[in-house]
Amino acid sequence: MIPGSALVALTISFSSTVFPAILCAYAGQAAYLTKFQGIKTLEKQVQLCELSRALAVSYS
């Protein structure tokens, strides 16, 4: 069992260093995925539009 003062020290260290670091890491990851997933989705939509136009031209 952890003594009381050690438990307080662990709680303070977690609250002041570990938790904010994890929070920043997840926020950064979410920002990256939001930014670059949108670009991939847009690129796929453009490719599908170009493909459908090419198919429409070839069939007409």
C-alpha positions as CSV (number, residue, x, y, z in Angstrom):
1,M,0.0,0.0,0.0
2,I,1.2,3.5,-0.8
3,P,1.7,5.9,2.1
4,G,-0.4,9.0,2.1
5,S,2.3,11.5,1.3
6,A,3.5,9.4,-1.7
7,L,-0.1,9.2,-3.0
8,V,-0.5,12.9,-2.8
9,A,2.8,13.3,-4.7
10,L,1.7,10.9,-7.4
11,T,-1.6,12.7,-7.7
12,I,0.1,16.1,-8.1
13,S,2.6,14.8,-10.6
14,F,0.0,13.1,-12.7
15,S,-2.3,16.2,-12.6
16,S,0.5,18.6,-13.5
17,T,2.6,16.7,-16.0
18,V,1.3,13.4,-17.3
19,F,-2.3,14.4,-17.9
20,P,-1.6,17.6,-19.8
21,A,1.0,15.8,-21.9
22,I,-1.5,13.1,-22.9
23,L,-4.2,15.8,-23.5
24,C,-1.8,17.7,-25.9
25,A,-0.8,14.6,-27.7
26,Y,-4.5,13.6,-28.4
27,A,-5.4,17.2,-29.4
28,G,-2.5,17.3,-31.8
29,Q,-3.4,13.9,-33.3
30,A,-7.0,15.0,-33.7
31,A,-6.0,18.2,-35.4
32,Y,-3.7,16.3,-37.8
33,L,-6.3,13.7,-38.7
34,T,-8.9,16.3,-39.2
35,K,-6.7,18.3,-41.5
36,F,-5.3,15.5,-43.7
37,Q,-8.4,13.3,-43.7
38,G,-10.3,16.2,-45.3
39,I,-7.7,16.5,-48.0
40,K,-7.8,12.8,-48.8
41,T,-11.6,12.9,-49.0
42,L,-11.6,15.9,-51.3
43,E,-9.0,14.3,-53.5
44,K,-11.1,11.1,-53.8
45,Q,-14.1,13.2,-54.7
46,V,-12.2,15.0,-57.4
47,Q,-10.9,11.7,-58.8
48,L,-14.4,10.2,-58.8
49,C,-15.7,13.3,-60.7
50,E,-13.0,13.0,-63.3
51,L,-13.6,9.3,-63.7
52,S,-17.3,9.8,-64.1
53,R,-16.7,12.5,-66.7
54,A,-14.3,10.3,-68.6
55,L,-16.8,7.5,-68.6
56,A,-19.6,9.8,-69.7
57,V,-17.5,11.0,-72.6
58,S,-16.4,7.5,-73.7
59,Y,-20.0,6.3,-73.7
60,S,-21.5,9.3,-75.6
